Amino acid sequence: MENTTLQWHPAFAAALRIELAEQLEMLEIEDEHILGHKPLQIDAIVVKKHKNVHINNKIGHIFKKHNIIEYKSPDDYLSINDFYKVYGYTCFYQSDTSSVLEIPPTELTLSFVCYHYPREMIRHLEETRKLTILKYSEGIFYLKGDFFPIQIILADRLPSEENFWLSHLRNNLQTGTEIGDLMKQYNQNRYSKWHQDVMNVIVHANKSKIMEEKKMCEALREIFAEELEESKEQGREIGKEIGKEIGKEIGKEIGKEIGKEIGKEIGRNRQLIEQICKKLRKQKTLTQIADEVEESPETIAPIIIAAAEFAPEYDAEKIFEHIYGEML
């Protein structure tokens, strides 16, 4: 499988920094913190430089001074043993200091980040440790009843509006809007090393889907590019001939009639573009739009290709001028 050798944890560490970027200067984040002298590693620790710093991002609302994080990749599962391992790491982290209570236990939290709801683990904690699970927000659950504040974060359920990169750090992205939005977001942040690290893993994990999206776009442009160019050329030639005829005194009346027809055609085309723009804003496909405006896919494809340059606003007037400006 293409995902088996991917380094998910470094990408998660980068995504974590992106999500907490608003207060990053007030935080100290360690990747793969080593406990003691043996190879015991915590996936990530977020330490507040100042105890009273408030984290705006919901994944950090639970945070205190020292925050232990366990991350499971999309193909991995959070088990009962994982809970006790990380719980033990947390206690070890607290005690692995040069003086007693250097890290107060009241300043520790545990976070489990995964992609599969850990039913067995939660059932065990409810029955054995009498903990209660409560939904804090979309994709974030709190385990209540333990000494340590504990949260479970389901990365793929996080709202992309607040946690775009963490919610997209997975191997099942869908072609269309989801991958399109990912490309736009990355383009705006392509010079950031953190974004590059996250994007590198996302692209490799979703290679086939991203290639499919790329091929679809290229194929659509290739199929209709020639037709679009021919339409423009025909429009130029027709415009030239009509201009000559209208310019002649003998063809005044004919020019008027042709002008009316051209006006009607322009009006129909403008209306069609407006209809298509409304449907593009609703993220409908080429086939759906063609069916709803009662036109063939071949007829509206050149408009959709041109409209892509004006996404996501899809300004109908600008698209109309872009397509027919040279003909007028």
C-alpha positions, 0 to 999 in steps of 0.5 A: 500500500502506498501509505505504509511508509509515510511519516505521519507524525512529523506532519502532525507536529507541523499541523499542530503548529499551524492550528496553534499559530495564533498563540505559537510565540507563547507556546513551546512545542516538543516533538517526540519528547524522550522520557528518561534514558530509555526509548520512551517517546511522547508524540508531542508536548505543548508547554505554555510559556506563561501559564495564563495564556488562553488558547483560542483554537478549540483543540487547545481549550483544555490545555494547562501548563503541560499538555501531553499529546498522543497521535494515531495515524489514519490507519491506526486505532486508539486502544485501551493499552494506548490509554494506559501507556500515555497515562503512564507517560504523563505520570513519568513526565511529571516525575522525571524532574530534578525536584519534587513537584517541579511540575504540579500534577494539576498543570497536566492534561492528556490529548488523544488525536485519532481518526477512528472513534475508540469505542472499546477504549471508551466502554472500558473507561466508562465501566472500569474507571467510571469516566464519562464522555462528553462532546465538547465541540465537533470532533472533540470529546472530553473524558470527565471524572479523572484527575487529569483533564483528558480529551479525544480529538477525531481529526477528520471530524474537526470543522475545516473552518477552524482546523483546516490542516489537521482535518485534511491530514488524512488519506481519504480526501475526495476529488472535487471541492475538498482537494480543490480547497486544499490546493487553494489553501496551500497556494496561499501558504506554499512558502511556509515549511510547516505547510510544506511538511503537512502538504507533502504527506497529504499529497503522498497519502492521496496520490491517486485521488489528486492525480485523478483530479489533475487529469480530469481538469487537464482532460476537460481543458484539452477537450474543450480548448480547441472548441473554445478557440474556434468559437472565439475565432468565429466570433471575431470573423462574424463580428468583422463581417457584420461590422462591414455590412452595418457600415454600408448604407445599403445594408442599414436595415439588414444591420438593424435586424442582425443587431437585434439578433446579436443583442438577443443572443448576447442576452441569452448568453449572459443569462446562461452564464449567470445561471451557471455561476449560481450553480457553480457557487453551489459546487454542482458538477458539469453534468448536473449543471448541464441537466438543470440549464437544459444544455449539453455538457459540450455547450456549457463546458467552455463557460465552466472552464473560463469561470474557473479563473474567477472562483470562488466568487464566479462574477458573471459579468467578468466571465461574460467579458472574458469570453465575449469581450473580443467579439463585441 
